[in-house]
Amino acid sequence: MAIQVKLRQLLEQKGISQRELARLTGLRASTINHLCSDNVDRVYLETLELICKTLNVRIEELIEID
């Protein structure tokens, strides 16, 4: 089972940069950059929750399970 984080696409749709999301969430820019890459191997649920709240999206919009 593969899990894909669709953060890069969400940021493009909302017109928000990775740097701006880092500022809004208080997360490190490197964390946001990693989550926008195609090589996400792990992520904390608290991080996903914070991103969802900040972007006003549901978790289903942020991750995809194949």
N, CA, C and O atoms as a GROMACS GRO file, in nm:
protein
  264
    1MET      N    1   0.085  -0.117   0.000
    1MET     CA    2   0.000   0.000   0.000
    1MET      C    3   0.090   0.124   0.000
    1MET      O    4   0.176   0.139   0.087
    2ALA      N    5   0.069   0.211  -0.096
    2ALA     CA    6   0.148   0.333  -0.108
    2ALA      C    7   0.065   0.453  -0.064
    2ALA      O    8  -0.054   0.462  -0.093
    3ILE      N    9   0.130   0.543   0.007
    3ILE     CA   10   0.065   0.666   0.050
    3ILE      C   11   0.138   0.783  -0.015
    3ILE      O   12   0.260   0.794  -0.006
    4GLN      N   13   0.062   0.868  -0.081
    4GLN     CA   14   0.120   0.984  -0.149
    4GLN      C   15   0.072   1.112  -0.081
    4GLN      O   16  -0.047   1.131  -0.059
    5VAL      N   17   0.167   1.200  -0.049
    5VAL     CA   18   0.134   1.331   0.007
    5VAL      C   19   0.121   1.427  -0.110
    5VAL      O   20   0.214   1.443  -0.188
    6LYS      N   21   0.006   1.492  -0.121
    6LYS     CA   22  -0.024   1.580  -0.235
    6LYS      C   23  -0.008   1.727  -0.197
    6LYS      O   24  -0.083   1.813  -0.245
    7LEU      N   25   0.089   1.756  -0.113
    7LEU     CA   26   0.106   1.893  -0.064
    7LEU      C   27   0.145   1.989  -0.176
    7LEU      O   28   0.093   2.101  -0.183
    8ARG      N   29   0.235   1.948  -0.262
    8ARG     CA   30   0.280   2.036  -0.370
    8ARG      C   31   0.161   2.082  -0.455
    8ARG      O   32   0.150   2.200  -0.488
    9GLN      N   33   0.073   1.989  -0.489
    9GLN     CA   34  -0.044   2.022  -0.571
    9GLN      C   35  -0.140   2.115  -0.496
    9GLN      O   36  -0.194   2.209  -0.556
   10LEU      N   37  -0.161   2.090  -0.368
   10LEU     CA   38  -0.249   2.177  -0.289
   10LEU      C   39  -0.195   2.319  -0.280
   10LEU      O   40  -0.271   2.416  -0.291
   11LEU      N   41  -0.065   2.331  -0.260
   11LEU     CA   42  -0.005   2.464  -0.251
   11LEU      C   43  -0.019   2.538  -0.384
   11LEU      O   44  -0.048   2.658  -0.385
   12GLU      N   45   0.000   2.468  -0.495
   12GLU     CA   46  -0.017   2.531  -0.626
   12GLU      C   47  -0.161   2.578  -0.645
   12GLU      O   48  -0.184   2.689  -0.693
   13GLN      N   49  -0.258   2.495  -0.608
   13GLN     CA   50  -0.399   2.531  -0.621
   13GLN      C   51  -0.434   2.654  -0.538
   13GLN      O   52  -0.514   2.737  -0.581
   14LYS      N   53  -0.375   2.664  -0.420
   14LYS     CA   54  -0.408   2.773  -0.329
   14LYS      C   55  -0.318   2.895  -0.347
   14LYS      O   56  -0.340   2.999  -0.283
   15GLY      N   57  -0.216   2.883  -0.433
   15GLY     CA   58  -0.127   2.996  -0.457
   15GLY      C   59  -0.040   3.030  -0.337
   15GLY      O   60  -0.009   3.147  -0.314
   16ILE      N   61  -0.001   2.929  -0.262
   16ILE     CA   62   0.081   2.948  -0.143
   16ILE      C   63   0.218   2.884  -0.166
   16ILE      O   64   0.226   2.772  -0.215
   17SER      N   65   0.322   2.955  -0.132
   17SER     CA   66   0.457   2.900  -0.148
   17SER      C   67   0.492   2.809  -0.030
   17SER      O   68   0.430   2.816   0.076
   18GLN      N   69   0.591   2.726  -0.052
   18GLN     CA   70   0.639   2.640   0.056
   18GLN      C   71   0.689   2.724   0.173
   18GLN      O   72   0.664   2.692   0.289
   19ARG      N   73   0.758   2.831   0.143
   19ARG     CA   74   0.811   2.920   0.247
   19ARG      C   75   0.698   2.983   0.328
   19ARG      O   76   0.707   2.994   0.450
   20GLU      N   77   0.592   3.025   0.258
   20GLU     CA   78   0.478   3.086   0.326
   20GLU      C   79   0.408   2.983   0.416
   20GLU      O   80   0.369   3.017   0.528
   21LEU      N   81   0.394   2.860   0.369
   21LEU     CA   82   0.332   2.757   0.452
   21LEU      C   83   0.417   2.730   0.576
   21LEU      O   84   0.364   2.710   0.685
   22ALA      N   85   0.547   2.728   0.559
   22ALA     CA   86   0.636   2.709   0.674
   22ALA      C   87   0.614   2.820   0.776
   22ALA      O   88   0.608   2.794   0.896
   23ARG      N   89   0.603   2.942   0.729
   23ARG     CA   90   0.581   3.056   0.818
   23ARG      C   91   0.446   3.044   0.889
   23ARG      O   92   0.437   3.067   1.010
   24LEU      N   93   0.342   3.009   0.814
   24LEU     CA   94   0.207   3.000   0.871
   24LEU      C   95   0.193   2.888   0.973
   24LEU      O   96   0.120   2.901   1.071
   25THR      N   97   0.263   2.778   0.951
   25THR     CA   98   0.251   2.662   1.039
   25THR      C   99   0.354   2.660   1.151
   25THR      O  100   0.332   2.597   1.255
   26GLY      N  101   0.465   2.730   1.131
   26GLY     CA  102   0.574   2.723   1.227
   26GLY      C  103   0.663   2.602   1.205
   26GLY      O  104   0.754   2.577   1.284
   27LEU      N  105   0.638   2.528   1.097
   27LEU     CA  106   0.723   2.413   1.064
   27LEU      C  107   0.848   2.462   0.992
   27LEU      O  108   0.848   2.570   0.933
   28ARG      N  109   0.952   2.382   0.997
   28ARG     CA  110   1.075   2.419   0.927
   28ARG      C  111   1.052   2.411   0.777
   28ARG      O  112   0.977   2.326   0.729
   29ALA      N  113   1.117   2.500   0.703
   29ALA     CA  114   1.106   2.499   0.557
   29ALA      C  115   1.152   2.366   0.500
   29ALA      O  116   1.096   2.319   0.400
   30SER      N  117   1.252   2.305   0.560
   30SER     CA  118   1.301   2.176   0.511
   30SER      C  119   1.196   2.066   0.526
   30SER      O  120   1.190   1.974   0.445
   31THR      N  121   1.113   2.076   0.630
   31THR     CA  122   1.004   1.979   0.648
   31THR      C  123   0.902   1.993   0.537
   31THR      O  124   0.858   1.893   0.479
   32ILE      N  125   0.863   2.116   0.508
   32ILE     CA  126   0.767   2.141   0.400
   32ILE      C  127   0.825   2.096   0.267
   32ILE      O  128   0.756   2.032   0.187
   33ASN      N  129   0.951   2.129   0.243
   33ASN     CA  130   1.018   2.088   0.119
   33ASN      C  131   1.016   1.936   0.104
   33ASN      O  132   0.987   1.885  -0.004
   34HIS      N  133   1.046   1.866   0.212
   34HIS     CA  134   1.046   1.719   0.208
   34HIS      C  135   0.906   1.666   0.176
   34HIS      O  136   0.892   1.573   0.096
   35LEU      N  137   0.804   1.723   0.236
   35LEU     CA  138   0.667   1.676   0.212
   35LEU      C  139   0.619   1.707   0.071
   35LEU      O  140   0.526   1.643   0.022
   36CYS      N  141   0.682   1.804   0.005
   36CYS     CA  142   0.647   1.837  -0.133
   36CYS      C  143   0.725   1.752  -0.233
   36CYS      O  144   0.697   1.756  -0.353
   37SER      N  145   0.820   1.676  -0.186
   37SER     CA  146   0.900   1.591  -0.276
   37SER      C  147   0.826   1.461  -0.305
   37SER      O  148   0.722   1.432  -0.245
   38ASP      N  149   0.879   1.385  -0.398
   38ASP     CA  150   0.820   1.256  -0.432
   38ASP      C  151   0.876   1.143  -0.346
   38ASP      O  152   0.842   1.027  -0.367
   39ASN      N  153   0.961   1.176  -0.250
   39ASN     CA  154   1.030   1.076  -0.170
   39ASN      C  155   0.990   1.078  -0.023
   39ASN      O  156   1.075   1.057   0.064
   40VAL      N  157   0.865   1.103   0.007
   40VAL     CA  158   0.819   1.106   0.145
   40VAL      C  159   0.809   0.963   0.196
   40VAL      O  160   0.732   0.882   0.144
   41ASP      N  161   0.888   0.932   0.298
   41ASP     CA  162   0.886   0.797   0.352
   41ASP      C  163   0.819   0.790   0.489
   41ASP      O  164   0.781   0.681   0.534
   42ARG      N  165   0.804   0.904   0.556
   42ARG     CA  166   0.733   0.907   0.683
   42ARG      C  167   0.693   1.051   0.714
   42ARG      O  168   0.755   1.147   0.668
   43VAL      N  169   0.588   1.062   0.793
   43VAL     CA  170   0.540   1.194   0.834
   43VAL      C  171   0.461   1.176   0.962
   43VAL      O  172   0.392   1.076   0.981
   44TYR      N  173   0.471   1.273   1.050
   44TYR     CA  174   0.396   1.269   1.175
   44TYR      C  175   0.251   1.313   1.150
   44TYR      O  176   0.225   1.406   1.074
   45LEU      N  177   0.158   1.245   1.215
   45LEU     CA  178   0.018   1.281   1.201
   45LEU      C  179  -0.008   1.423   1.250
   45LEU      O  180  -0.093   1.494   1.195
   46GLU      N  181   0.065   1.465   1.352
   46GLU     CA  182   0.049   1.602   1.403
   46GLU      C  183   0.086   1.704   1.296
   46GLU      O  184   0.025   1.810   1.287
   47THR      N  185   0.186   1.671   1.215
   47THR     CA  186   0.228   1.761   1.107
   47THR      C  187   0.119   1.770   1.002
   47THR      O  188   0.085   1.880   0.956
   48LEU      N  189   0.062   1.656   0.964
   48LEU     CA  190  -0.047   1.656   0.866
   48LEU      C  191  -0.167   1.732   0.918
   48LEU      O  192  -0.231   1.807   0.844
   49GLU      N  193  -0.198   1.714   1.046
   49GLU     CA  194  -0.312   1.784   1.106
   49GLU      C  195  -0.290   1.936   1.103
   49GLU      O  196  -0.382   2.011   1.070
   50LEU      N  197  -0.171   1.979   1.137
   50LEU     CA  198  -0.140   2.122   1.136
   50LEU      C  199  -0.151   2.180   0.995
   50LEU      O  200  -0.205   2.289   0.977
   51ILE      N  201  -0.100   2.108   0.897
   51ILE     CA  202  -0.107   2.154   0.758
   51ILE      C  203  -0.253   2.160   0.713
   51ILE      O  204  -0.293   2.257   0.648
   52CYS      N  205  -0.331   2.059   0.746
   52CYS     CA  206  -0.473   2.058   0.709
   52CYS      C  207  -0.547   2.177   0.769
   52CYS      O  208  -0.625   2.243   0.701
   53LYS      N  209  -0.523   2.204   0.895
   53LYS     CA  210  -0.589   2.317   0.961
   53LYS      C  211  -0.546   2.449   0.897
   53LYS      O  212  -0.629   2.537   0.876
   54THR      N  213  -0.419   2.461   0.867
   54THR     CA  214  -0.368   2.585   0.809
   54THR      C  215  -0.424   2.609   0.669
   54THR      O  216  -0.459   2.722   0.634
   55LEU      N  217  -0.431   2.504   0.588
   55LEU     CA  218  -0.480   2.516   0.451
   55LEU      C  219  -0.632   2.500   0.441
   55LEU      O  220  -0.690   2.518   0.334
   56ASN      N  221  -0.695   2.468   0.554
   56ASN     CA  222  -0.840   2.448   0.558
   56ASN      C  223  -0.884   2.339   0.459
   56ASN      O  224  -0.973   2.359   0.376
   57VAL      N  225  -0.817   2.222   0.470
   57VAL     CA  226  -0.850   2.107   0.386
   57VAL      C  227  -0.868   1.984   0.475
   57VAL      O  228  -0.823   1.981   0.590
   58ARG      N  229  -0.934   1.884   0.420
   58ARG     CA  230  -0.949   1.756   0.490
   58ARG      C  231  -0.827   1.670   0.461
   58ARG      O  232  -0.758   1.689   0.361
   59ILE      N  233  -0.801   1.575   0.549
   59ILE     CA  234  -0.685   1.487   0.533
   59ILE      C  235  -0.693   1.412   0.400
   59ILE      O  236  -0.589   1.382   0.340
   60GLU      N  237  -0.813   1.381   0.354
   60GLU     CA  238  -0.831   1.310   0.228
   60GLU      C  239  -0.782   1.392   0.109
   60GLU      O  240  -0.748   1.336   0.004
   61GLU      N  241  -0.780   1.523   0.125
   61GLU     CA  242  -0.730   1.610   0.018
   61GLU      C  243  -0.578   1.619   0.019
   61GLU      O  244  -0.517   1.654  -0.082
   62LEU      N  245  -0.518   1.588   0.132
   62LEU     CA  246  -0.374   1.600   0.147
   62LEU      C  247  -0.300   1.471   0.117
   62LEU      O  248  -0.189   1.474   0.064
   63ILE      N  249  -0.360   1.358   0.150
   63ILE     CA  250  -0.293   1.230   0.122
   63ILE      C  251  -0.382   1.141   0.036
   63ILE      O  252  -0.504   1.150   0.039
   64GLU      N  253  -0.316   1.055  -0.039
   64GLU     CA  254  -0.386   0.958  -0.123
   64GLU      C  255  -0.327   0.821  -0.094
   64GLU      O  256  -0.205   0.804  -0.089
   65ILE      N  257  -0.414   0.723  -0.075
   65ILE     CA  258  -0.370   0.587  -0.046
   65ILE      C  259  -0.404   0.500  -0.166
   65ILE      O  260  -0.519   0.491  -0.209
   66ASP      N  261  -0.300   0.436  -0.220
   66ASP     CA  262  -0.319   0.347  -0.336
   66ASP      C  263  -0.327   0.204  -0.291
   66ASP      O  264  -0.342   0.114  -0.373
   0.00000   0.00000   0.00000
